[in-house]
Amino acid sequence: MNSFLKRTWAEIDLNAIAHNYRAIRQSVPLHSKMMCVIKADAYGHGAQWIAKEYERLGADWFAVSNFAEALQLRNAGVTTPILILGYTPVEMAKELSEYHISQAVFSEDYAKHLSYHAQKSGVTVRIHIKLDTGMTRIGLMCQDDIQCAQAVDAAERIAKMDSFVPEGIFTHFAVADEAEDGEAYTLTQFHCFNQAVEELERRGLHIPLRHCSNSGACLDYPQMSLDMVRCGIILYGLMPSSKIRNQIDLHPAMQLKSIVSLLKTVESGAAVSYGRTYHTKDAAQIATVPIGYADGYSRNLSDRAQMLVHGRRAPIVGRICMDQLMLDVSSIKGVREGDIVTVFGTDHGSTISVEELSSLCGTINYETICLIGKRVPRIYYRDGKMVGELDYICP
């Protein structure tokens, strides 16, 4: 387990994963369970590996986007409870039950059809009722007093449907990571949620797990942790936004690496890459690096971003191609073919962060890491030693 295809690869530090989990656990009230969000292949980090780590660390729940992601975890031997946050075809009620997967229920019609198929299959399905308190995405509308009253009525009917085990009720905050700019709205969402839950309790309906805190709320609104929190981006060592007020010590878990595949000297005025949009001003050392937009490295970074070679920054010159790009390494001494290039991460004390690249692309760190392509193997390290590899192309 000491070698892998050294073209372009992502290094995942399992020590950082463990550090982040423990740091979050210490910042969350002891009575609150931790649901680790590992949708989108654990935000690009490799869901099978990461789920096993969180399970070992004591995670109470996992959250995924869809049934395929949940099944992936079960097939990998994960036994921790799993909640599907999004849509699952109602015809799969039997599979939800067989694999012990809980399902978010976000409308009364969806609940009726899911209940029907559960009864038809002779199974019970564990559900978490979703309230829409202000995200306006999915859930029973609960954004004012009239809507909340209607949502309570609908939630009560859903909870009493045949073949359902109502184990959770939840909502999702829209601006909990925007400090003072989002505080009033977040407090309103929390009020609407509590109002609905308290009314259900008055009617004699107790749903065991109440959860609404995402990563931003975990840090800035600990009073909203309730029975469980849903930690996402912070598990991977990244902040949900630059506006978080209560910072904790997090370690980015992923670094993206490549190599110098070719080194060439070109004359002044040489055109580089498609469209001849870049011409060298002087004679230059150009390094070709085998990473491109098919690997998840955005073409929008052409002529804008930099990479680290020998701990020094080298600018990308010319347009980024599907599989390759070029760096100007003229100012860096001793560059050779086969040298490691740090796309993002730290090299010899210098760092290019995910946030830096995301800002250049006009996006967020979530998207940057989630877009790392499936032909990029994930290489796992613990205590500085390689302990495993996730290769999507040649498993």
QUIBEL-V541279 format. One record per run of one state. SS is the DSSP state (hx for helix, st for strand, lp for the rest). FROM is the first residue (numbers start at 1). TO is the last residue. If there is no record, write none. Layout:
ss=SS from=FROM to=TO
ss=SS from=FROM to=TO
//
This chain:
ss=lp from=1 to=7
ss=st from=8 to=13
ss=hx from=14 to=27
ss=lp from=28 to=32
ss=st from=33 to=37
ss=lp from=38 to=38
ss=hx from=39 to=44
ss=lp from=45 to=46
ss=hx from=47 to=57
ss=lp from=58 to=60
ss=st from=61 to=64
ss=lp from=65 to=66
ss=hx from=67 to=75
ss=lp from=76 to=80
ss=st from=81 to=84
ss=lp from=85 to=89
ss=hx from=90 to=98
ss=lp from=99 to=100
ss=st from=101 to=105
ss=lp from=106 to=107
ss=hx from=108 to=121
ss=lp from=122 to=124
ss=st from=125 to=132
ss=lp from=133 to=139
ss=st from=140 to=141
ss=lp from=142 to=144
ss=hx from=145 to=159
ss=lp from=160 to=163
ss=st from=164 to=170
ss=lp from=171 to=178
ss=hx from=179 to=202
ss=lp from=203 to=208
ss=st from=209 to=213
ss=lp from=214 to=214
ss=hx from=215 to=220
ss=lp from=221 to=221
ss=hx from=222 to=224
ss=lp from=225 to=227
ss=st from=228 to=231
ss=lp from=232 to=232
ss=hx from=233 to=236
ss=lp from=237 to=253
ss=st from=254 to=266
ss=lp from=267 to=270
ss=st from=271 to=272
ss=lp from=273 to=273
ss=hx from=274 to=276
ss=lp from=277 to=277
ss=st from=278 to=279
ss=lp from=280 to=283
ss=st from=284 to=289
ss=lp from=290 to=292
ss=hx from=293 to=295
ss=lp from=296 to=298
ss=hx from=299 to=301
ss=lp from=302 to=305
ss=st from=306 to=309
ss=lp from=310 to=311
ss=st from=312 to=316
ss=lp from=317 to=324
ss=st from=325 to=328
ss=lp from=329 to=339
ss=st from=340 to=347
ss=lp from=348 to=349
ss=st from=350 to=352
ss=lp from=353 to=353
ss=hx from=354 to=361
ss=lp from=362 to=364
ss=hx from=365 to=370
ss=lp from=371 to=376
ss=st from=377 to=382
ss=lp from=383 to=384
ss=st from=385 to=390
ss=lp from=391 to=395
//
